[in-house]
Amino acid sequence: MAGGKFRGCYTVLITPFTEGGEAVDLKALERLVEFQIREGIRGLIPLGSTGEFLSVSPEERTAIVETVVKTAAGRVPVLIGTGAEDTREVVRTSKEAEALGADGVMIIPPFYSVPTEDELYVHYKKVADAIGIPIMVYNNPATANVDLTPKILARLATIESCLYVKESTLEVTRVRDIVDLCGDRMEVFAGVLGYESAWLGAIGWVAVCSNLAPKLSTEMFHAAAFDKDMDKALPLYRKLMPLLPFVGGPRYVSGTKAGFRLMGMPMGDPRPPRLPLPGADMAQLGAVLQHMGLLAEGARQAA
């Protein structure tokens, strides 16, 4: 594993597509990985929700994993999103990720069957028994239709390789309760509330905004989580805040891809049913990026 245990700000990567969305743009994906690492990101997670994992074919999935792992070349950890409805498919893609050199996998629960606590335990245990790399359990009840409460996570933490959780509710006290119940058996990555969670014991942040602003996102989280320096962290958070509405909620994919287009680093549009960011929102997003200095940064990176 690159750099020891997982910690710090990780980007849940978009998946670049060619214009029209016919194919994954692997060259753009390579450029995105290089941009992230050059700007100081601490880890990469392709094929999460932001990566439109349900909109790519098995062949495209394999190519994405190969490209990110090869381009990262051990400089930062790479975790692969391997969530699916069928436990057998999660085992298959998780084994493939390990075989292709990934450092870990991130697994959201089955998102249609609404599994019980016992079913969740069996699901994660079967995957853990099939692979030798760490699992980041992903709690996002808004999309998975099941809530991995701190009590359930404490049970999953008894599975040897379920070492991390991405906690994506808007209840910051969840971090406190997970730390209390799981101790050092399962460490917390924030999924949404990066700044807030840092003060309550999160050791990582799986961020969407860091696609566009990896340097700022990393500096903010590290100032809060590791330096415990509010005088430094809070101004960085306030600088980041205007971007967050564009990379959260229902437009998190379209807003991120629109941001790259405005920065001169085109990554294509989302695949249907997602639509590109409405034109009426583009000017506002452009103004946010301009104020943050990201338009100039994008021009520098694209040069």
Beta strands, then each sheet from edge to edge (+ up, - down):
strand 1: 8-12
strand 2: 43-45
strand 3: 79-81
strand 4: 104-107
strand 5: 135-139
strand 6: 162-167
strand 7: 187-190
strand 8: 204-207
sheet 1: 2+ 1+ 8+ 7+ 6+ 5+ 4+ 3+
end
